[in-house]
Amino acid sequence: MLRTTLMLLTMLFVSTAEAYIGPGSGIGLLGSLWAWLVGFVLVLLAIMLWPLRWSLRRLRARRQAANETASSGD
């Protein structure tokens, strides 16, 4: 019980820590945040453009099938 009380009292009177994060850590943090942001945007674009890509492929397949039937009928 005494240890717990002393630990709690010590935690109450702790002064602020003066810590320094060097520029290398900051650049690494910014680089990883940039990678997450770019990845997130690319995923959103892929999801948004999927129906357009699907419809274009379908139209191309129809055109190719129409061309094959027209050329085989000659």
N, C-alpha and C positions, 0 to 999 in steps of 0.2 A: 504494500500500500504506500509505503514511504517513497519507493522508487517511482511509482506512478505520479504521485503528487509532485515530486521534484522535477520529473520530466515535463509535466504540464506547466509548472511555474517557469521552467527554463524556456519552454516554447512561447510563453506569454511575453517574455522580455528579450526576445531575439531582435537584434537590429537588422536593418535591411542589408542584403548582400550586394556588394558592388562587383558584378560579374562583367566580363568583357567577352563578347563574341567577335572573333576576328573576321576580316573580310572574306576569307576563304569559305567560312561556314555560311555567310550571307549569300555569296555567289552560288554555292551549292544549293541552298534553299531556293533561291530564285530560279535556278536552272530546273530543279525538280518541279516547282510550281508551274513553270512554263511548259514543261513536258506534259503535265497533267491537263493543263488548259488546252493545249493543242490536241491532245488525244481525245478529250471530251468533245471539242468542236468537230473533229473528224468523225467521231462516232455519230454525232447528231446529223451531220451532213450525209453520211452514208444511209442513215435511217430515212431521212427526208427524201433523198434521191432514189431510193430503191423502187418505188412505184413507177417513176419516170423511166428508169433503166429497163424495168420489166416490160412496160408498154412498148418501148422502142424495139426491144428484141422480138416481141410478138408481131409488131408491124413488119419488121424485116423478114421474119419467117413467112408471113402471109404473102409479102411481095415476091419472095423467092419461090414460093409454091405456085403463085400465079404465073410467074415467068416460066417455070418449068413446064406447067401444063400448056401454056401458050406455045412454047417452042416444040414440045413433043407432038402437038396437034398438027404441025406443018407437014 
